[in-house]
Amino acid sequence: MNRRNKAIVDEEVEFSDNEELVSTTDKRGVITYVNEEFCRVSGYETHELLNKNHNMIRHPDMPKAAFKDLWEHLKNGQAWRGAVKNRCKDGRYYWVDAFVTPIFENNILVGYQSVRRKLAPEVKNRAINLYSVSSKARSLTSSILVTTKHRIIMLFFVTLCAVIMGFYVSPLATLIVPFATISVLYHELFIRQKFYDELKQSYDSISRLVFCDDKTNYAEYHLKMQQGRVQTILGRTLDSSSNLLKQVHSLENVSDNAHHNIEKETVEIENIASAVEQMVATIGEVSRNSASTLDQVLSANTTCQDANSLSKKTQNQVSTLVDDVSASYESAENLSQKLTSITSIMSEIQGIAEQTNLLALNAAIESARAGEYGRGFSVVADEVRALSQRTQKATSDIQQSMGSVLESVAELSETMKQGKNSAQICIEFTSDTQRKIEEMASVMQHIEAAATQISTATEEQSVVASDINQNIVTIRDASQCNLKEVDEVTELTRHIKGKAQQLASLGLSFQK
């Protein structure tokens, strides 16, 4: 939808006399800056206007002749003043007294600026009437311009009438009146005409018909143009000072916030510095403890190695003991077998003794039967029987002793067997203990390696923490310097703010 097809609302937007609507464009008419008053009256947001063509606010009631006149002046490097009806975003309209001038940088045209003020009611009425017949604006302009040539023709007829009348009154008056009239009106007819022609060449515009009630008064329009130029200078000055005040106020807020944040940052840095100092002390203590732990781990590792060596020796000794106990057990078994053989032999001896005793008894009986002849044999038989009895008794005693010895040997053998089993179990326990000690030694080696790494890392952390502490001290000093500089910026901002306020007050004083 083009601009002329947009909805038009027949309602005027008013704004106060002291408000100025300021905008700038590049050479193509693309908007590069608008102030807050411009946005408020037009109804647009700033981002909706920037980088858009300025004709987006043009109202369809504005005649093309007015904008043609505007661009002819601007292309010639001249300022232009005119009554302009603009369209709001919502379709309403507002009238402005616009003063547009080219913007030069290093004598090169870079764009245009426009300062708009509230249009006087009488000027607005003339503009409405004039623009309503915009199709006839050119003929209207040429028809209402009563030039000095018209005045000369009128003066000629007046002088002619005076001569005719003087001829009837006095012939001398006929000669005096024309010369007197020409001498009196010479400056008005010729000198001032040259000045008016120069003004007309520089300031003739359709806007002159709007701003000047006297259609032939170029001087009045010239004064109004100069007045508009001064108002534009003051308006741009006030707008710039207003923006400067806003920026200074923002800078003041930023400076205050920066001051507050830097103060807070300084406190936090102080806290961090204290914490880092404590951390450095703690890391130093941890480093010392790590070194002590490493020494203890090394000592424990040495102890484990010694215990492992002793365990191996113990295992060897126990193995030797098992071998000795096994040999003793075998000896006890052999002894038990030999004692059993001796017991068998003693049993045979006991039987022989009993047999001998029986034979001796039989011999004694036979000797008694023999009488005197057998008395000597009887004595021998008695001796043999007595010896047999003694042998039998000794054998019985030996058998009893051998029984006790056999029991002791059996108990010893059982004890040896249990000792062998216990020694075997001891070997197994010793082997398990040795494996555990070896595992513990391996763990201690890992602990030693870890403790070494911890000790090394702790030393490195101690160095890093010291560097961090030094850096924080440097940051703290820099923060304090920044705080001083922010205070200086704040003071300078207040000074600039005062100057901007003086500039704004100065501009307002010239507007009154």
Secondary structure, 3 states (H helix, E strand, C coil): CCHHHCCCCCCECCCCCCCCEEEEEECCCEEEEECHHHHHHHCCCHHHHCCCEHHHHECCCCCHHHHHHHHHHHHCCCCEEEEEEEECCCCCEEEEEEEEEEEEECCEEEEEEEEEEECCHHHHHHHHHHHHCHHHHHHHHHHHCCCHHHHHHHHHHHHHHHHHHHHHHCHHHHHHHHHHHHHHHHHHHHHHHHHHHHHHHHHCCHHHHHHCCCCCCHHHHHHHHHHHHHHHHHHHHHHHHHHHHHHHHHHHHHHHHHHHHHHHHHHHHHHHHHHHHHHHHHHHHHHHHHHHHHHHHHHHHHHHHHHHHHHHHHHHHHHHHHHHHHHHHHHHHHHHHHHHHHHHHHHHHHHHHHHHHHHHHHHHHHHHHHCCCCHHHHHHHHHHHHHHHHHHHHHHHHHHHHHHHHHHHHHHHHHHHHHHHHHHHHHHHHHHHHHHHHHHHHHHHHHHHHHHHHHHHHHHHHHHHHHHHHHHHHHHHHHHHHHHHHHHHHHHHHHHHHHHHHHHHHHHHHHC
